[in-house]
Amino acid sequence: HVTGVQTCALPICQRNRSLWLTLPQPSLTHEVLDQLDAAITAAELDPTLRALIISGSGKYFCIGMDIDFLGACFADPKNTFSAFVTRYHELLHRIEEANIPVIAAVNGIARAGGIELLLACDLVVISNEAKIGDHHLASGIPPGAGAGVRLQRILGPIRAREFIFSARWMSADEAFQSGVASHVCAPDQIEVIIDQIVDNLSQTSRTALAATKSALLQASPTRPGCKAELKVFLDFVTNDLDASEGYRAWVEKRSPQWK
């Protein structure tokens, strides 16, 4: 139980009516998802809190699936890959539907599953030294955990297509100007900005915040679109003979050879 903790020892701590989770590593594994699940549960169960903060460390926020685990997923797409991405989908829905605002503190690089994580959060505070990218198509696979749905909702369909198709980086300033990020600041100001946000959230009731989140999500639901996106992704990685070429090329340190 984390209530009352005032210093931020990794990975979960409490400060200023907020619960902070610092991801234990930049790549996604079942163990990292366990930490995310635990943090969401702890935040939802403590009525004194006003926000859950998800942060990375060093130069990374989150860079997507662990490369070794990704190899196991491509070796068994029907079971291993399907189980993990389906679990990640549900975890991102938990973030969106949590009874508490969730803030992504984007300290560094976020790509693939990392951008999908920040897109599921209610607010995004990004370092002006950070950059974000979808990058699924750079690896020869479509987005799989809601990037297409949430980016179209934020950027609009044309700008979302350009961003996803090009597999390019988006700067922190562009993320702010386009509405992906709610705040951009110097790296050493991230905690200051988030403390200010939490102070503002503390001016109202926790139940009012929960009801407002629910109303906003019902007005613009993501579950139907994410379900369709997941089906396309799993069909692709299971049945397309070229699906693992980007991964194989990276491991073998060569350029991919697309058909």
N, C-alpha and C positions, 0 to 999 in steps of 0.2 A: 504494500500500500504506500502510495507516494504523497498523500496529503500531508502538508506541513513542511515538506522538504524545501529549503530555501536556496541551496547551492546546486549548481548544474553539473553533477557528476553523471557521466555517461551511463546508459543512453537516455534515461528518462528522469526528468526532474521537474519541480514546481517552483514558479516564481511569479510574483505579481498577478495572482489570480489566473495564471495560465500554466498549462502543462507542456513542457518541451520534450520532444523526442529528437535526438540527434541520431540519424541513421548510422548503424554500426559499421557500414561499409557502403561504397557508392554503387555497387552492383546488387541486383535483386536475386534473392534466393528464398527458399521457404522460411529460413531462419529470420531474414529481414522482414518478411511478411508477418511472421509471428510477433515481432516487435511492434509493427504497425497496428496489428490487431489488438495487442495488449494496451497500447497507448490510447487507441480509440475507446476501448472499454473503460479504462481508468478515467478518462476525461468525461465520458458520458455519465459515469456513476457518481462523480463528485459535483454536487450542486453549487459549490462555492466558486468553481472555475468559470471563466468567461471565454476561453479560447484554448485550442490545441494547436501547438506550433510544431511543424515538421521541418527539420533542417538537415543539411549535410555537414561535412567538415572539410577543411583544407580547400582544395581547388575544385571539388566536385560536390554537387547536390545529389544527383542520382543519374547513372549512365545506362540504365536498363539491365537486362538479364545478365547474370554472371556467365562469362564466356564458356567455362567448363560445363556448367549446368546446361547451357544452350546446346552443347554437343549432345548431351544425353537426351535433350528434348527432340532434336532432329532425328536421333536414332529411334525414338519411340513417340512419334507425333500423336498417335491415337490415344495414348494413355498419359505419358509424362508431360508432353507439351500441353495437351488439352487440359489436364488437371491443374497445371500451374497458371495458365492464362485465364482459365475460368475462375480460379480462386482470386487472382489479381483483379479481375473484373468486379467481383463481388466486394472486395476490399475497397476499391475506388467508389463503388456505390455507397458503402458504409460511410466513407468520408463525406460524400455529398449529403447523405441523409442523416448524419449525426445530429444529435440535439444540441450541438455546440459549434460555433464557428471554428473552422480549421484554416490555419494560415500557413502557407509555404514560405519558409525563409530560404530563398534561393541564393546561396552563398557562392556558387560556382557553376560549372557545366551541368546542364540537364539535357538529356537526349533520350529518345526512344521511350522506354518505360518511365524514365525520369520526367519527361515532359507530360506524359499521361498522368503521373502522380500530381504534379503541380496544377494541371488543368482541372482536377477533381476538387481542389481546395477552394474555399470561399474567397480568399484574398491571397495575393502573391506579392511579397516584398522581395525585390531582386537587387543584388549588388550590381553597381555599374560596371563591374569587371566580369560579370557572368555572361554566358550566352546559352541559348537553348536551341534545340533542333529536334525534329521528328525522326528523320534519318532512317526510317524503316525501308524506304525504297532504295537507299544507298546499299542496303544489304539484300535487296531483291525480294522483299516480302512486304505485304500491305500492313498498315497499322492494325493492331490487334486488341488494344485495351482502351478504346474510346477516343483516341486522338482525332479521328476523322469527325466524330460527332461533336465533340466539345470545341475543336478548333473552328468548325463551321459556325457553331453558335456564337463564338466570340468574334471571329474575323469576318464572317460572311463567307458564302460558298466560293466565290472567285478567289479571294485572297487566301483562303484555306487551301484550295487546290494548288495554287502557285507555291505555297510554302511546303506542302507535303510532296508534290511532284518533284520539286527542285532539290529536296533533301538538303537545303542550305541551313546555315546558322542564322539565328535572329539575335541581334544585340539586345542588351538590357534596355536601351533607349527605345528601340523599336517595339520591344515587348510592352513597355509602358504606353507608348503612343497608340499602339494597336488595341489596347485593352486586355492583353494577356496578363500583364502585371498591374497591380493597383498602386504600387509605390516603387520608385527606383532611388537608390541612395548609395553613398560610399559604403564599402564593406564594414567599416567599424561603426556604422550608424544603423545597421539592420536591427539590432536589439533595441536601440533607442526608439526607432519608428514603431516596432512591434509593441513595446511597452506603452507608447502613446495610443495605439489602436486599442489595446486591452483596457487602458484607462477609460477610453470612450465607451467601450462595450460594457464596462462595469457600471455605467450610469443607468442601465436598464436591467430588467429581470432576465434570468436565465430562461424561464419559460417563454417569455416574449421573443427572445432570440430564436428559440427552437421553433416556435410557431411561424415566425417570419421566414426562416430557412425552408420550412415545409411548404409554405405558400409559394415562395419563389421557385422552388424546384417543380412543384405541380404545374406552375404556369409555363415552365420550359423543361419538360421531363427529358431525361437522357436514356432511361432504361430500354425503351423500344429500339432506338437507334444503335445502342451499344450491343444489344442482343444480335441484331442483324450484322454488325461489324464483326463480332466474335465468330459467327457462323462462317462468314466469308473467309476470315483468317484461318480458322481450323480446317476448312475445306482445302484451302491453298496449301498449307504446310503438310497436310496429309496426302494430297493427291498430285500436286505439281512436282514433276521430276526435277525441276530446277530450283525448288524452294530453298534447298540448303547450300546452293552454290556460293552465295555471299559469305556464309559462315565458313565453308571449306576454303575459300580463297583467302580469308583472313588468317585462318590457322596455318595454311600452307604458304603464307606470305607471297601471294601472287595476285594479279589482277583477275577479277571474276570474268568468266567466259559465258555470257548469256546466250541462250538460243535465239 
